[in-house]
Amino acid sequence: WYTVDFWLGVLTTALVLIAWLTNLIDKPLATLFGGGVTIVGMGVAYANHRYHTQRGRPSVSLSAVEGRVPDAILAVLTNGDPHNEDVVRSAIHNAEGKPVLFLYVGQPTAARPARIFEMVDPFLEDEKAKDQLGMAEALASKAKISRRYLYRQNTPGAVASVWQIIHPHDTVMAADQATKYEDINPDRIRYEITPHGQVAHMLKRW
């Protein structure tokens, strides 16, 4: 528990307690205190966002897989694959006004018990996923395309289940990954030559 994250949690809890006690005694002072804490918090969040953006790895928010996304492009990024950036660039280049969903497939990790007041989220602990989706966001934001971000751990059928729900027209992945997803049955596969290797486009008309 004796980590930076834990003590930040203690600090924020203490600030909330101080604000509550101050509110019982003097409401104007409580308003001033709460406003000050909010401004400081927003400043820290902005500085953190700027830092990661300048490094070319801005933070992203994950979306839920809720239903079909007509004519979408599904870009599949996998753990440690050297062609992930080629997949991202190809998906962006072929977007042409269509939404792009970037799916990162991370390595399963051993489950650990949650600490008190802690929410265990595999994505938050997957630094490679955050780095690669940050790379995708940096490139996609420059291209000004419609995009979403998804995360799944590499379990049997994980990618196929997303594919079945979204019904993408084009599923882009590294060419050497195309044979690993037998549950995906495209109408045809088109291979694209990139400066660093081949990218597969698994095309489907639903």
Rosetta constraint file for C-alpha pairs under 8 A:
AtomPair CA 1 CA 6 HARMONIC 5.84 0.50
AtomPair CA 2 CA 6 HARMONIC 6.24 0.50
AtomPair CA 2 CA 7 HARMONIC 7.11 0.50
AtomPair CA 3 CA 7 HARMONIC 6.42 0.50
AtomPair CA 4 CA 8 HARMONIC 6.11 0.50
AtomPair CA 5 CA 9 HARMONIC 6.24 0.50
AtomPair CA 6 CA 10 HARMONIC 6.36 0.50
AtomPair CA 7 CA 11 HARMONIC 6.09 0.50
AtomPair CA 8 CA 12 HARMONIC 6.21 0.50
AtomPair CA 9 CA 13 HARMONIC 6.12 0.50
AtomPair CA 10 CA 14 HARMONIC 6.11 0.50
AtomPair CA 11 CA 15 HARMONIC 6.22 0.50
AtomPair CA 12 CA 16 HARMONIC 6.31 0.50
AtomPair CA 13 CA 17 HARMONIC 6.29 0.50
AtomPair CA 14 CA 18 HARMONIC 6.12 0.50
AtomPair CA 15 CA 19 HARMONIC 6.12 0.50
AtomPair CA 16 CA 20 HARMONIC 6.22 0.50
AtomPair CA 17 CA 21 HARMONIC 6.22 0.50
AtomPair CA 18 CA 22 HARMONIC 5.98 0.50
AtomPair CA 19 CA 23 HARMONIC 6.07 0.50
AtomPair CA 19 CA 30 HARMONIC 5.89 0.50
AtomPair CA 19 CA 33 HARMONIC 6.85 0.50
AtomPair CA 19 CA 34 HARMONIC 6.53 0.50
AtomPair CA 20 CA 24 HARMONIC 6.56 0.50
AtomPair CA 20 CA 30 HARMONIC 7.75 0.50
AtomPair CA 21 CA 25 HARMONIC 6.77 0.50
AtomPair CA 22 CA 26 HARMONIC 5.85 0.50
AtomPair CA 22 CA 27 HARMONIC 7.08 0.50
AtomPair CA 22 CA 29 HARMONIC 7.03 0.50
AtomPair CA 22 CA 30 HARMONIC 5.29 0.50
AtomPair CA 23 CA 27 HARMONIC 4.79 0.50
AtomPair CA 23 CA 28 HARMONIC 8.00 0.50
AtomPair CA 23 CA 29 HARMONIC 7.45 0.50
AtomPair CA 23 CA 30 HARMONIC 4.92 0.50
AtomPair CA 23 CA 31 HARMONIC 7.82 0.50
AtomPair CA 26 CA 30 HARMONIC 6.20 0.50
AtomPair CA 27 CA 31 HARMONIC 6.18 0.50
AtomPair CA 28 CA 32 HARMONIC 6.33 0.50
AtomPair CA 29 CA 33 HARMONIC 6.11 0.50
AtomPair CA 30 CA 34 HARMONIC 6.00 0.50
AtomPair CA 31 CA 35 HARMONIC 6.01 0.50
AtomPair CA 32 CA 36 HARMONIC 6.13 0.50
AtomPair CA 33 CA 37 HARMONIC 6.28 0.50
AtomPair CA 34 CA 38 HARMONIC 6.15 0.50
AtomPair CA 35 CA 39 HARMONIC 6.21 0.50
AtomPair CA 36 CA 40 HARMONIC 6.25 0.50
AtomPair CA 37 CA 41 HARMONIC 6.08 0.50
AtomPair CA 38 CA 42 HARMONIC 6.12 0.50
AtomPair CA 39 CA 43 HARMONIC 6.09 0.50
AtomPair CA 40 CA 44 HARMONIC 6.26 0.50
AtomPair CA 41 CA 45 HARMONIC 6.22 0.50
AtomPair CA 42 CA 46 HARMONIC 6.07 0.50
AtomPair CA 43 CA 47 HARMONIC 6.12 0.50
AtomPair CA 44 CA 48 HARMONIC 6.13 0.50
AtomPair CA 45 CA 49 HARMONIC 6.15 0.50
AtomPair CA 46 CA 50 HARMONIC 6.10 0.50
AtomPair CA 47 CA 51 HARMONIC 6.11 0.50
AtomPair CA 48 CA 52 HARMONIC 6.41 0.50
AtomPair CA 49 CA 53 HARMONIC 6.06 0.50
AtomPair CA 49 CA 58 HARMONIC 6.57 0.50
AtomPair CA 49 CA 59 HARMONIC 6.97 0.50
AtomPair CA 50 CA 54 HARMONIC 6.03 0.50
AtomPair CA 50 CA 58 HARMONIC 7.87 0.50
AtomPair CA 51 CA 55 HARMONIC 6.46 0.50
AtomPair CA 52 CA 56 HARMONIC 6.48 0.50
AtomPair CA 52 CA 57 HARMONIC 5.23 0.50
AtomPair CA 52 CA 58 HARMONIC 4.87 0.50
AtomPair CA 52 CA 59 HARMONIC 6.94 0.50
AtomPair CA 53 CA 57 HARMONIC 5.40 0.50
AtomPair CA 53 CA 58 HARMONIC 4.28 0.50
AtomPair CA 53 CA 59 HARMONIC 7.66 0.50
AtomPair CA 53 CA 138 HARMONIC 7.52 0.50
AtomPair CA 54 CA 58 HARMONIC 7.81 0.50
AtomPair CA 56 CA 134 HARMONIC 7.21 0.50
AtomPair CA 56 CA 135 HARMONIC 6.33 0.50
AtomPair CA 56 CA 138 HARMONIC 5.90 0.50
AtomPair CA 57 CA 131 HARMONIC 6.05 0.50
AtomPair CA 57 CA 132 HARMONIC 7.78 0.50
AtomPair CA 57 CA 133 HARMONIC 7.79 0.50
AtomPair CA 57 CA 134 HARMONIC 4.15 0.50
AtomPair CA 57 CA 135 HARMONIC 5.13 0.50
AtomPair CA 57 CA 137 HARMONIC 7.46 0.50
AtomPair CA 57 CA 138 HARMONIC 6.35 0.50
AtomPair CA 58 CA 134 HARMONIC 4.87 0.50
AtomPair CA 58 CA 135 HARMONIC 7.36 0.50
AtomPair CA 58 CA 137 HARMONIC 6.69 0.50
AtomPair CA 58 CA 138 HARMONIC 6.46 0.50
AtomPair CA 59 CA 130 HARMONIC 7.04 0.50
AtomPair CA 59 CA 133 HARMONIC 7.89 0.50
AtomPair CA 59 CA 134 HARMONIC 5.59 0.50
AtomPair CA 59 CA 137 HARMONIC 7.93 0.50
AtomPair CA 60 CA 130 HARMONIC 7.65 0.50
AtomPair CA 60 CA 133 HARMONIC 6.99 0.50
AtomPair CA 60 CA 134 HARMONIC 6.39 0.50
AtomPair CA 60 CA 137 HARMONIC 7.10 0.50
AtomPair CA 60 CA 149 HARMONIC 7.30 0.50
AtomPair CA 61 CA 149 HARMONIC 6.82 0.50
AtomPair CA 62 CA 148 HARMONIC 7.15 0.50
AtomPair CA 62 CA 149 HARMONIC 4.97 0.50
AtomPair CA 62 CA 150 HARMONIC 5.43 0.50
AtomPair CA 62 CA 151 HARMONIC 7.12 0.50
AtomPair CA 63 CA 148 HARMONIC 6.28 0.50
AtomPair CA 63 CA 149 HARMONIC 5.73 0.50
AtomPair CA 63 CA 150 HARMONIC 5.80 0.50
AtomPair CA 64 CA 150 HARMONIC 7.15 0.50
AtomPair CA 65 CA 150 HARMONIC 7.73 0.50
AtomPair CA 65 CA 162 HARMONIC 7.08 0.50
AtomPair CA 65 CA 165 HARMONIC 7.32 0.50
AtomPair CA 65 CA 166 HARMONIC 7.40 0.50
AtomPair CA 66 CA 165 HARMONIC 7.49 0.50
AtomPair CA 66 CA 166 HARMONIC 8.00 0.50
AtomPair CA 67 CA 165 HARMONIC 5.52 0.50
AtomPair CA 67 CA 166 HARMONIC 5.68 0.50
AtomPair CA 68 CA 165 HARMONIC 5.77 0.50
AtomPair CA 68 CA 166 HARMONIC 4.10 0.50
AtomPair CA 68 CA 167 HARMONIC 5.70 0.50
AtomPair CA 68 CA 168 HARMONIC 7.85 0.50
AtomPair CA 69 CA 99 HARMONIC 7.92 0.50
AtomPair CA 69 CA 166 HARMONIC 5.28 0.50
AtomPair CA 69 CA 167 HARMONIC 6.62 0.50
AtomPair CA 69 CA 168 HARMONIC 6.75 0.50
AtomPair CA 70 CA 166 HARMONIC 7.72 0.50
AtomPair CA 70 CA 167 HARMONIC 7.03 0.50
AtomPair CA 70 CA 168 HARMONIC 6.72 0.50
AtomPair CA 70 CA 169 HARMONIC 7.57 0.50
AtomPair CA 71 CA 98 HARMONIC 6.36 0.50
AtomPair CA 71 CA 99 HARMONIC 7.53 0.50
AtomPair CA 71 CA 167 HARMONIC 7.92 0.50
AtomPair CA 71 CA 168 HARMONIC 5.82 0.50
AtomPair CA 71 CA 169 HARMONIC 5.01 0.50
AtomPair CA 71 CA 170 HARMONIC 7.72 0.50
AtomPair CA 72 CA 98 HARMONIC 5.77 0.50
AtomPair CA 72 CA 99 HARMONIC 5.09 0.50
AtomPair CA 72 CA 100 HARMONIC 5.79 0.50
AtomPair CA 72 CA 101 HARMONIC 7.21 0.50
AtomPair CA 72 CA 166 HARMONIC 7.81 0.50
AtomPair CA 72 CA 167 HARMONIC 7.63 0.50
AtomPair CA 72 CA 168 HARMONIC 4.72 0.50
AtomPair CA 72 CA 169 HARMONIC 5.72 0.50
AtomPair CA 72 CA 170 HARMONIC 6.83 0.50
AtomPair CA 73 CA 91 HARMONIC 6.73 0.50
AtomPair CA 73 CA 95 HARMONIC 7.04 0.50
AtomPair CA 73 CA 98 HARMONIC 7.11 0.50
AtomPair CA 73 CA 99 HARMONIC 6.34 0.50
AtomPair CA 73 CA 100 HARMONIC 4.71 0.50
AtomPair CA 73 CA 101 HARMONIC 6.14 0.50
AtomPair CA 73 CA 168 HARMONIC 5.57 0.50
AtomPair CA 73 CA 169 HARMONIC 6.13 0.50
AtomPair CA 73 CA 170 HARMONIC 4.85 0.50
AtomPair CA 73 CA 171 HARMONIC 5.79 0.50
AtomPair CA 73 CA 172 HARMONIC 7.25 0.50
AtomPair CA 74 CA 91 HARMONIC 7.82 0.50
AtomPair CA 74 CA 100 HARMONIC 5.97 0.50
AtomPair CA 74 CA 101 HARMONIC 4.89 0.50
AtomPair CA 74 CA 102 HARMONIC 6.07 0.50
AtomPair CA 74 CA 103 HARMONIC 7.00 0.50
AtomPair CA 74 CA 163 HARMONIC 7.83 0.50
AtomPair CA 74 CA 168 HARMONIC 6.10 0.50
AtomPair CA 74 CA 170 HARMONIC 6.27 0.50
AtomPair CA 74 CA 171 HARMONIC 4.62 0.50
AtomPair CA 74 CA 172 HARMONIC 6.08 0.50
AtomPair CA 75 CA 87 HARMONIC 6.54 0.50
AtomPair CA 75 CA 88 HARMONIC 6.65 0.50
AtomPair CA 75 CA 91 HARMONIC 6.27 0.50
AtomPair CA 75 CA 100 HARMONIC 7.10 0.50
AtomPair CA 75 CA 101 HARMONIC 6.07 0.50
AtomPair CA 75 CA 102 HARMONIC 4.81 0.50
AtomPair CA 75 CA 103 HARMONIC 5.98 0.50
AtomPair CA 75 CA 171 HARMONIC 5.87 0.50
AtomPair CA 75 CA 172 HARMONIC 4.70 0.50
AtomPair CA 75 CA 173 HARMONIC 6.10 0.50
AtomPair CA 76 CA 87 HARMONIC 7.48 0.50
AtomPair CA 76 CA 102 HARMONIC 6.19 0.50
AtomPair CA 76 CA 103 HARMONIC 4.93 0.50
AtomPair CA 76 CA 104 HARMONIC 6.05 0.50
AtomPair CA 76 CA 105 HARMONIC 7.28 0.50
AtomPair CA 76 CA 171 HARMONIC 7.27 0.50
AtomPair CA 76 CA 172 HARMONIC 6.10 0.50
AtomPair CA 76 CA 173 HARMONIC 5.14 0.50
AtomPair CA 77 CA 81 HARMONIC 7.44 0.50
AtomPair CA 77 CA 84 HARMONIC 5.46 0.50
AtomPair CA 77 CA 87 HARMONIC 7.31 0.50
AtomPair CA 77 CA 102 HARMONIC 7.23 0.50
AtomPair CA 77 CA 103 HARMONIC 6.00 0.50
AtomPair CA 77 CA 104 HARMONIC 4.68 0.50
AtomPair CA 77 CA 105 HARMONIC 6.14 0.50
AtomPair CA 77 CA 132 HARMONIC 7.92 0.50
AtomPair CA 77 CA 173 HARMONIC 6.78 0.50
AtomPair CA 78 CA 84 HARMONIC 7.07 0.50
AtomPair CA 78 CA 104 HARMONIC 5.77 0.50
AtomPair CA 78 CA 105 HARMONIC 4.88 0.50
AtomPair CA 78 CA 106 HARMONIC 6.44 0.50
AtomPair CA 79 CA 104 HARMONIC 7.59 0.50
AtomPair CA 79 CA 105 HARMONIC 6.31 0.50
AtomPair CA 79 CA 106 HARMONIC 5.39 0.50
AtomPair CA 79 CA 107 HARMONIC 6.55 0.50
AtomPair CA 79 CA 128 HARMONIC 7.14 0.50
AtomPair CA 79 CA 129 HARMONIC 7.43 0.50
AtomPair CA 80 CA 128 HARMONIC 7.83 0.50
AtomPair CA 83 CA 87 HARMONIC 6.34 0.50
AtomPair CA 83 CA 174 HARMONIC 6.00 0.50
AtomPair CA 83 CA 196 HARMONIC 7.14 0.50
AtomPair CA 83 CA 197 HARMONIC 7.23 0.50
AtomPair CA 83 CA 199 HARMONIC 7.96 0.50
AtomPair CA 84 CA 88 HARMONIC 6.31 0.50
AtomPair CA 84 CA 132 HARMONIC 7.68 0.50
AtomPair CA 84 CA 173 HARMONIC 7.86 0.50
AtomPair CA 84 CA 174 HARMONIC 7.15 0.50
AtomPair CA 85 CA 89 HARMONIC 6.13 0.50
AtomPair CA 85 CA 135 HARMONIC 7.74 0.50
AtomPair CA 85 CA 136 HARMONIC 7.53 0.50
AtomPair CA 86 CA 90 HARMONIC 6.03 0.50
AtomPair CA 86 CA 174 HARMONIC 7.94 0.50
AtomPair CA 86 CA 194 HARMONIC 6.84 0.50
AtomPair CA 86 CA 196 HARMONIC 7.39 0.50
AtomPair CA 86 CA 199 HARMONIC 7.24 0.50
AtomPair CA 87 CA 91 HARMONIC 6.14 0.50
AtomPair CA 87 CA 172 HARMONIC 6.29 0.50
AtomPair CA 87 CA 173 HARMONIC 5.73 0.50
AtomPair CA 87 CA 174 HARMONIC 6.41 0.50
AtomPair CA 87 CA 199 HARMONIC 6.40 0.50
AtomPair CA 88 CA 92 HARMONIC 6.22 0.50
AtomPair CA 88 CA 102 HARMONIC 7.88 0.50
AtomPair CA 88 CA 136 HARMONIC 6.06 0.50
AtomPair CA 88 CA 139 HARMONIC 7.94 0.50
AtomPair CA 89 CA 93 HARMONIC 6.02 0.50
AtomPair CA 89 CA 139 HARMONIC 7.56 0.50
AtomPair CA 90 CA 94 HARMONIC 6.15 0.50
AtomPair CA 90 CA 172 HARMONIC 7.73 0.50
AtomPair CA 90 CA 199 HARMONIC 7.84 0.50
AtomPair CA 91 CA 95 HARMONIC 6.02 0.50
AtomPair CA 91 CA 100 HARMONIC 7.00 0.50
AtomPair CA 91 CA 172 HARMONIC 6.60 0.50
AtomPair CA 92 CA 100 HARMONIC 7.37 0.50
AtomPair CA 92 CA 140 HARMONIC 6.60 0.50
AtomPair CA 92 CA 143 HARMONIC 7.28 0.50
AtomPair CA 92 CA 145 HARMONIC 7.37 0.50
AtomPair CA 95 CA 99 HARMONIC 6.71 0.50
AtomPair CA 95 CA 100 HARMONIC 6.72 0.50
AtomPair CA 95 CA 145 HARMONIC 7.41 0.50
AtomPair CA 97 CA 145 HARMONIC 6.92 0.50
AtomPair CA 97 CA 146 HARMONIC 7.53 0.50
AtomPair CA 98 CA 145 HARMONIC 7.86 0.50
AtomPair CA 98 CA 146 HARMONIC 7.08 0.50
AtomPair CA 99 CA 145 HARMONIC 7.00 0.50
AtomPair CA 99 CA 146 HARMONIC 4.80 0.50
AtomPair CA 99 CA 147 HARMONIC 5.53 0.50
AtomPair CA 99 CA 148 HARMONIC 7.87 0.50
AtomPair CA 100 CA 145 HARMONIC 7.60 0.50
AtomPair CA 100 CA 146 HARMONIC 6.27 0.50
AtomPair CA 100 CA 147 HARMONIC 4.72 0.50
AtomPair CA 100 CA 148 HARMONIC 6.51 0.50
AtomPair CA 101 CA 147 HARMONIC 5.57 0.50
AtomPair CA 101 CA 148 HARMONIC 4.79 0.50
AtomPair CA 101 CA 149 HARMONIC 5.76 0.50
AtomPair CA 101 CA 150 HARMONIC 7.06 0.50
AtomPair CA 102 CA 133 HARMONIC 7.46 0.50
AtomPair CA 102 CA 136 HARMONIC 7.66 0.50
AtomPair CA 102 CA 147 HARMONIC 7.40 0.50
AtomPair CA 102 CA 148 HARMONIC 6.24 0.50
AtomPair CA 102 CA 149 HARMONIC 4.93 0.50
AtomPair CA 102 CA 150 HARMONIC 6.02 0.50
AtomPair CA 103 CA 149 HARMONIC 6.08 0.50
AtomPair CA 103 CA 150 HARMONIC 4.58 0.50
AtomPair CA 103 CA 151 HARMONIC 5.57 0.50
AtomPair CA 103 CA 152 HARMONIC 7.33 0.50
AtomPair CA 104 CA 129 HARMONIC 6.35 0.50
AtomPair CA 104 CA 132 HARMONIC 7.92 0.50
AtomPair CA 104 CA 133 HARMONIC 7.23 0.50
AtomPair CA 104 CA 149 HARMONIC 7.97 0.50
AtomPair CA 104 CA 150 HARMONIC 6.33 0.50
AtomPair CA 104 CA 151 HARMONIC 4.98 0.50
AtomPair CA 104 CA 152 HARMONIC 6.37 0.50
AtomPair CA 105 CA 129 HARMONIC 7.89 0.50
AtomPair CA 105 CA 151 HARMONIC 6.16 0.50
AtomPair CA 105 CA 152 HARMONIC 5.06 0.50
AtomPair CA 105 CA 153 HARMONIC 5.30 0.50
AtomPair CA 105 CA 154 HARMONIC 5.49 0.50
AtomPair CA 105 CA 159 HARMONIC 7.77 0.50
AtomPair CA 106 CA 126 HARMONIC 7.44 0.50
AtomPair CA 106 CA 129 HARMONIC 6.63 0.50
AtomPair CA 106 CA 151 HARMONIC 7.42 0.50
AtomPair CA 106 CA 152 HARMONIC 6.26 0.50
AtomPair CA 106 CA 153 HARMONIC 4.60 0.50
AtomPair CA 106 CA 154 HARMONIC 5.59 0.50
AtomPair CA 107 CA 153 HARMONIC 5.65 0.50
AtomPair CA 107 CA 154 HARMONIC 5.44 0.50
AtomPair CA 108 CA 153 HARMONIC 5.37 0.50
AtomPair CA 108 CA 154 HARMONIC 6.02 0.50
AtomPair CA 108 CA 155 HARMONIC 7.39 0.50
AtomPair CA 109 CA 122 HARMONIC 7.76 0.50
AtomPair CA 114 CA 118 HARMONIC 5.78 0.50
AtomPair CA 114 CA 119 HARMONIC 6.68 0.50
AtomPair CA 114 CA 120 HARMONIC 6.09 0.50
AtomPair CA 121 CA 125 HARMONIC 6.98 0.50
AtomPair CA 122 CA 126 HARMONIC 6.27 0.50
AtomPair CA 123 CA 127 HARMONIC 7.90 0.50
AtomPair CA 123 CA 129 HARMONIC 6.96 0.50
AtomPair CA 123 CA 130 HARMONIC 7.46 0.50
AtomPair CA 123 CA 151 HARMONIC 6.97 0.50
AtomPair CA 124 CA 130 HARMONIC 7.76 0.50
AtomPair CA 126 CA 130 HARMONIC 6.50 0.50
AtomPair CA 127 CA 131 HARMONIC 6.09 0.50
AtomPair CA 128 CA 132 HARMONIC 6.10 0.50
AtomPair CA 129 CA 133 HARMONIC 5.99 0.50
AtomPair CA 129 CA 151 HARMONIC 8.00 0.50
AtomPair CA 130 CA 134 HARMONIC 5.80 0.50
AtomPair CA 131 CA 135 HARMONIC 6.24 0.50
AtomPair CA 132 CA 136 HARMONIC 6.34 0.50
AtomPair CA 133 CA 137 HARMONIC 6.14 0.50
AtomPair CA 133 CA 149 HARMONIC 7.36 0.50
AtomPair CA 134 CA 138 HARMONIC 6.18 0.50
AtomPair CA 135 CA 139 HARMONIC 6.44 0.50
AtomPair CA 136 CA 140 HARMONIC 5.92 0.50
AtomPair CA 137 CA 141 HARMONIC 5.75 0.50
AtomPair CA 138 CA 142 HARMONIC 6.56 0.50
AtomPair CA 139 CA 143 HARMONIC 6.47 0.50
AtomPair CA 140 CA 144 HARMONIC 6.03 0.50
AtomPair CA 140 CA 145 HARMONIC 5.98 0.50
AtomPair CA 140 CA 147 HARMONIC 7.40 0.50
AtomPair CA 141 CA 145 HARMONIC 6.72 0.50
AtomPair CA 152 CA 158 HARMONIC 6.62 0.50
AtomPair CA 152 CA 159 HARMONIC 7.65 0.50
AtomPair CA 153 CA 158 HARMONIC 7.22 0.50
AtomPair CA 154 CA 158 HARMONIC 6.47 0.50
AtomPair CA 157 CA 161 HARMONIC 5.92 0.50
AtomPair CA 157 CA 181 HARMONIC 7.96 0.50
AtomPair CA 157 CA 183 HARMONIC 6.99 0.50
AtomPair CA 158 CA 162 HARMONIC 6.71 0.50
AtomPair CA 159 CA 163 HARMONIC 6.22 0.50
AtomPair CA 159 CA 181 HARMONIC 7.54 0.50
AtomPair CA 160 CA 164 HARMONIC 6.04 0.50
AtomPair CA 160 CA 181 HARMONIC 7.15 0.50
AtomPair CA 160 CA 183 HARMONIC 5.73 0.50
AtomPair CA 160 CA 184 HARMONIC 5.66 0.50
AtomPair CA 161 CA 165 HARMONIC 6.35 0.50
AtomPair CA 162 CA 166 HARMONIC 6.10 0.50
AtomPair CA 163 CA 167 HARMONIC 5.68 0.50
AtomPair CA 163 CA 168 HARMONIC 6.63 0.50
AtomPair CA 163 CA 184 HARMONIC 7.35 0.50
AtomPair CA 167 CA 206 HARMONIC 6.92 0.50
AtomPair CA 168 CA 204 HARMONIC 7.20 0.50
AtomPair CA 169 CA 203 HARMONIC 5.67 0.50
AtomPair CA 169 CA 204 HARMONIC 5.07 0.50
AtomPair CA 169 CA 205 HARMONIC 6.05 0.50
AtomPair CA 169 CA 206 HARMONIC 7.72 0.50
AtomPair CA 170 CA 201 HARMONIC 6.00 0.50
AtomPair CA 170 CA 202 HARMONIC 5.58 0.50
AtomPair CA 170 CA 203 HARMONIC 4.68 0.50
AtomPair CA 170 CA 204 HARMONIC 6.50 0.50
AtomPair CA 171 CA 200 HARMONIC 7.92 0.50
AtomPair CA 171 CA 201 HARMONIC 5.58 0.50
AtomPair CA 171 CA 202 HARMONIC 4.92 0.50
AtomPair CA 171 CA 203 HARMONIC 6.51 0.50
AtomPair CA 172 CA 199 HARMONIC 6.93 0.50
AtomPair CA 172 CA 200 HARMONIC 5.69 0.50
AtomPair CA 172 CA 201 HARMONIC 4.72 0.50
AtomPair CA 172 CA 202 HARMONIC 6.39 0.50
AtomPair CA 173 CA 177 HARMONIC 6.53 0.50
AtomPair CA 173 CA 178 HARMONIC 6.73 0.50
AtomPair CA 173 CA 199 HARMONIC 5.84 0.50
AtomPair CA 173 CA 200 HARMONIC 5.44 0.50
AtomPair CA 173 CA 201 HARMONIC 6.85 0.50
AtomPair CA 174 CA 178 HARMONIC 6.82 0.50
AtomPair CA 174 CA 198 HARMONIC 6.48 0.50
AtomPair CA 174 CA 199 HARMONIC 4.60 0.50
AtomPair CA 174 CA 200 HARMONIC 5.82 0.50
AtomPair CA 175 CA 191 HARMONIC 7.26 0.50
AtomPair CA 175 CA 198 HARMONIC 5.39 0.50
AtomPair CA 175 CA 199 HARMONIC 4.75 0.50
AtomPair CA 175 CA 200 HARMONIC 4.71 0.50
AtomPair CA 176 CA 180 HARMONIC 7.98 0.50
AtomPair CA 177 CA 181 HARMONIC 7.38 0.50
AtomPair CA 178 CA 200 HARMONIC 6.69 0.50
AtomPair CA 186 CA 202 HARMONIC 5.51 0.50
AtomPair CA 186 CA 203 HARMONIC 5.43 0.50
AtomPair CA 186 CA 204 HARMONIC 4.95 0.50
AtomPair CA 187 CA 202 HARMONIC 7.54 0.50
AtomPair CA 187 CA 203 HARMONIC 5.87 0.50
AtomPair CA 187 CA 204 HARMONIC 5.06 0.50
AtomPair CA 187 CA 205 HARMONIC 7.21 0.50
AtomPair CA 188 CA 202 HARMONIC 6.16 0.50
AtomPair CA 188 CA 203 HARMONIC 5.54 0.50
AtomPair CA 188 CA 204 HARMONIC 7.08 0.50
AtomPair CA 189 CA 200 HARMONIC 6.56 0.50
AtomPair CA 189 CA 201 HARMONIC 5.52 0.50
AtomPair CA 189 CA 202 HARMONIC 4.57 0.50
AtomPair CA 189 CA 203 HARMONIC 5.99 0.50
AtomPair CA 190 CA 200 HARMONIC 5.87 0.50
AtomPair CA 190 CA 201 HARMONIC 4.99 0.50
AtomPair CA 190 CA 202 HARMONIC 6.54 0.50
AtomPair CA 190 CA 203 HARMONIC 7.48 0.50
AtomPair CA 191 CA 198 HARMONIC 6.45 0.50
AtomPair CA 191 CA 199 HARMONIC 5.73 0.50
AtomPair CA 191 CA 200 HARMONIC 4.61 0.50
AtomPair CA 191 CA 201 HARMONIC 6.09 0.50
AtomPair CA 192 CA 198 HARMONIC 5.58 0.50
AtomPair CA 192 CA 199 HARMONIC 5.11 0.50
AtomPair CA 192 CA 200 HARMONIC 6.26 0.50
AtomPair CA 192 CA 201 HARMONIC 7.50 0.50
AtomPair CA 193 CA 197 HARMONIC 6.09 0.50
AtomPair CA 193 CA 198 HARMONIC 4.72 0.50
AtomPair CA 193 CA 199 HARMONIC 6.49 0.50
AtomPair CA 194 CA 198 HARMONIC 5.74 0.50
AtomPair CA 194 CA 199 HARMONIC 7.04 0.50
